[in-house]
Amino acid sequence: MSTQHPAPGSPSPIALLPNLRDLGGWSTADGRTVRSSVLYRSTDFRTIGGDVAVLEPLGLRTVYDLRSQAERSASPDPSLPGAADVALDVLADDQTAIPGNLDKVLSDPKVILEMEKQYGGKDFDPVSLIVGTYRDMIAMPSALTAYRRFYRGLLGADQEPALFHCTTGKDRTGWAAASFLTLMGVGRDEVYHDYLLTNDRLLPSFDHLFDALDAAGGNSAVLKPVLGVRADYLDAAFTEVDKQFGGMAGYFEKGLQLDSAAQQQLRDRFLVG
């Protein structure tokens, strides 16, 4: 098996899900490789229009849904034959967080104008608000519970292949992917590379939303950091991990209650070579 990580910008295996990607193929510090075709990250499935057949090539056994109940109700996951649907509400303790309300923005980009009013008009700074949410995702009880259940689920080999997603597959999903790759021993630069691929893969599909917001008298420059990602978002999460838990090993052991043996079990399960 190749030890090369996926080529930057390589297409999604399902064109209707541009931010879907396999987390396999990344090289680790000890010379091993993350297994391919066993763990995927994605957006929700609204763009497939109920055509579950397009997902069949993935052979999914488990789908971890990191969205809120409101998001799930508004756009429920399709029922996939043979796949368990596991609801993990990361932001249950902060239902006003921007990343937890992106379904509303996708339905009507002018919602961002209402957010501006809600947060003080000209003082509206979505970047700072999202940075705050990334900090919260590290120690917020609902987030710890959700990510703990996610990782405990990954310990079950009978649940592979698995996919995890939120609405746009970039924030709640972004931290799940970044923490997973870090646990595997993938270098920090490569972790950021995977994280930032969202801007190349997903943002172009939202051009119609940016145009609609500009046409309505809004400013698409405000919307782009909401629907995209920035390195400082992920910076905030890693910094909070260091502050709250003294590093990623502490985050997994103290925060997610996965001891060193469980962490090693995950590495042994998802690494080859």
C-alpha positions in Angstrom: 0.0 0.0 0.0 1.3 3.5 -0.8 2.5 5.6 2.0 1.6 8.8 0.2 -1.2 10.9 1.5 -4.1 11.7 -0.8 -3.2 14.2 -3.6 -4.3 17.7 -2.6 -7.5 18.7 -4.3 -8.3 15.1 -5.5 -12.0 14.8 -6.3 -14.6 13.3 -4.0 -15.5 9.8 -4.8 -19.1 11.0 -5.1 -19.5 14.2 -7.2 -22.7 15.2 -5.5 -20.8 15.4 -2.1 -17.8 17.6 -2.9 -16.6 17.8 0.7 -16.6 14.0 1.1 -13.2 12.5 1.6 -11.5 9.4 2.7 -9.3 10.0 5.8 -7.0 7.1 4.7 -3.7 7.4 3.0 -2.0 9.9 5.3 1.5 9.0 6.5 2.4 9.0 10.2 5.5 10.0 12.2 6.3 6.3 12.8 6.2 5.4 9.1 2.8 3.8 9.1 -0.3 4.8 7.0 -3.9 5.5 7.9 -6.1 2.8 6.4 -8.1 3.7 3.4 -11.8 3.0 2.7 -12.8 2.6 6.3 -13.4 6.2 7.6 -14.9 9.1 5.7 -15.8 12.7 6.5 -18.6 14.5 4.7 -21.3 17.1 4.6 -24.9 16.1 5.2 -26.7 14.3 2.3 -29.1 16.9 1.1 -27.4 17.2 -2.3 -28.0 13.6 -3.2 -31.7 14.2 -3.3 -32.6 10.9 -1.6 -30.7 8.8 -4.1 -29.0 6.5 -1.6 -27.6 4.4 -4.4 -24.8 6.9 -4.9 -23.5 6.0 -1.5 -23.4 2.2 -2.1 -19.8 2.2 -3.3 -18.7 3.2 0.2 -20.3 0.2 1.8 -21.1 2.1 5.0 -21.9 0.3 8.2 -22.2 3.3 10.5 -23.0 7.0 10.0 -22.2 9.4 12.8 -24.4 12.5 12.6 -22.8 15.3 14.6 -25.8 17.7 14.0 -28.5 19.0 16.3 -31.9 17.4 16.5 -33.3 20.5 14.7 -30.8 20.0 11.9 -31.6 16.3 11.7 -35.3 17.1 11.5 -34.9 19.7 8.8 -32.7 17.4 6.6 -32.8 13.8 7.9 -30.2 11.4 6.8 -31.4 8.8 4.3 -31.9 5.3 5.6 -29.0 3.3 4.3 -29.4 -0.5 4.1 -27.2 -2.2 6.7 -25.9 1.0 8.2 -26.5 2.3 11.8 -27.4 6.0 12.2 -25.8 7.4 15.3 -26.9 10.8 16.5 -24.2 12.8 18.3 -25.3 16.4 19.1 -21.9 18.2 19.6 -23.4 21.6 20.1 -26.4 20.7 22.2 -25.1 23.0 24.9 -24.9 26.0 22.6 -27.8 26.0 20.1 -27.0 29.6 18.9 -23.6 28.7 17.7 -23.1 29.7 14.0 -21.8 26.2 13.0 -24.9 24.7 14.4 -27.2 26.9 12.3 -25.6 26.6 8.8 -28.6 24.7 7.5 -30.6 27.9 7.8 -27.9 29.8 5.9 -27.9 27.2 3.1 -31.6 27.5 2.8 -31.5 31.3 2.7 -28.2 33.2 2.7 -30.0 36.3 3.8 -30.2 34.7 7.2 -26.7 36.1 7.7 -28.2 39.6 7.6 -30.4 38.6 10.6 -27.4 37.3 12.4 -25.7 40.7 11.9 -28.6 42.4 13.6 -28.6 39.8 16.4 -25.0 40.3 17.1 -24.8 44.1 16.9 -24.9 45.1 13.2 -21.6 46.6 12.1 -19.9 44.9 15.0 -20.8 41.5 13.7 -17.6 39.4 13.5 -18.4 35.8 12.4 -14.7 34.8 12.6 -14.5 35.7 16.3 -17.7 33.9 17.0 -16.7 30.7 15.2 -13.3 30.8 16.9 -15.2 30.9 20.2 -17.2 27.9 19.1 -14.0 25.9 18.3 -12.8 26.7 21.8 -16.1 25.6 23.2 -16.0 22.3 21.3 -13.0 21.2 23.3 -14.5 21.2 26.9 -18.3 21.8 26.4 -20.0 18.8 28.0 -22.2 18.0 25.0 -19.1 18.1 22.8 -17.1 15.8 25.1 -20.0 13.4 25.2 -20.5 13.4 21.5 -16.8 12.9 20.6 -16.4 10.3 23.3 -19.2 8.2 21.8 -17.7 8.8 18.4 -14.3 7.4 19.3 -15.8 4.5 21.4 -17.8 3.6 18.3 -14.6 3.6 16.2 -13.3 0.9 18.5 -15.8 -1.5 17.1 -14.4 -3.1 14.0 -17.9 -4.4 13.0 -18.9 -0.7 12.4 -16.6 -0.2 9.5 -16.7 1.4 7.0 -17.9 4.5 8.9 -18.7 8.1 7.9 -19.1 11.1 10.1 -20.7 14.4 9.1 -22.4 17.6 10.3 -24.2 20.1 7.9 -21.3 21.4 5.8 -18.7 18.9 7.0 -16.2 21.5 8.2 -16.5 22.5 11.9 -17.8 19.7 14.1 -16.6 17.3 11.4 -13.4 19.3 11.0 -12.5 18.8 14.6 -13.4 15.1 14.5 -11.1 14.7 11.5 -8.3 16.8 13.0 -8.3 15.0 16.3 -8.5 11.6 14.7 -5.5 12.3 12.4 -3.6 13.7 15.3 -4.3 10.6 17.3 -3.0 8.5 14.5 0.3 10.4 14.5 -0.2 12.4 11.3 1.9 15.6 11.3 0.3 18.9 12.2 0.9 20.4 8.7 -0.9 17.5 7.1 -3.8 17.8 9.6 -4.2 21.4 8.6 -3.9 20.5 4.9 -6.9 18.1 5.2 -8.8 20.6 7.2 -8.3 23.5 4.7 -9.3 21.3 1.7 -12.8 22.3 2.5 -12.1 25.8 1.0 -11.1 24.2 -2.3 -13.8 21.5 -2.4 -16.9 23.1 -0.8 -16.8 26.8 -1.2 -17.1 26.8 -5.0 -20.4 25.0 -4.7 -21.7 28.0 -2.7 -21.1 30.6 -5.4 -24.8 30.9 -6.0 -25.3 31.7 -2.3 -22.7 34.4 -2.4 -24.2 35.9 -5.5 -27.7 35.8 -3.9 -26.5 37.6 -0.8 -24.8 40.3 -2.8 -27.9 40.8 -4.9 -30.0 41.1 -1.7 -27.8 44.0 -0.5 -25.6 41.9 1.8 -21.9 41.3 1.7 -20.7 37.9 0.6 -17.3 38.6 2.2 -19.1 38.2 5.5 -20.6 34.8 4.5 -17.4 33.2 3.1 -15.7 32.7 6.5 -19.0 31.3 7.8 -19.2 28.6 5.0 -15.5 28.1 4.7 -12.7 27.3 7.2 -9.7 29.3 8.4 -6.5 28.0 10.1 -7.2 30.2 13.1 -10.4 28.2 13.7 -8.4 25.1 14.2 -5.6 27.0 16.0 -8.2 27.9 18.6 -9.2 24.3 19.2 -5.6 23.1 19.6 -4.8 26.0 21.9 -7.8 25.2 24.0 -6.7 21.5 24.2 -3.4 22.6 25.5 -5.0 25.0 28.0 -7.7 22.5 29.3 -5.9 19.2 29.0 -2.2 19.8 28.5 -2.1 18.4 25.0 -3.9 15.9 22.8 -3.0 12.9 24.9 -4.7 14.6 27.9 -7.7 15.5 25.8 -8.3 11.9 24.8 -7.6 10.5 28.3 -9.1 13.2 30.6 -11.7 14.7 28.2 -12.9 11.8 26.2 -12.0 9.1 28.8 -10.0 7.0 26.4 -7.0 5.7 28.2 -3.6 5.1 26.6 -4.6 1.5 25.9 -7.8 2.6 24.1 -5.8 5.2 22.1 -3.3 2.5 21.1 -6.1 0.2 20.1 -7.5 2.9 17.8 -4.1 3.4 16.2 -3.6 -0.3 15.7 -7.0 -0.6 14.1 -6.7 2.3 11.7 -3.0 2.1 10.8 -1.1 -0.2 8.5 2.6 -0.7 7.8 
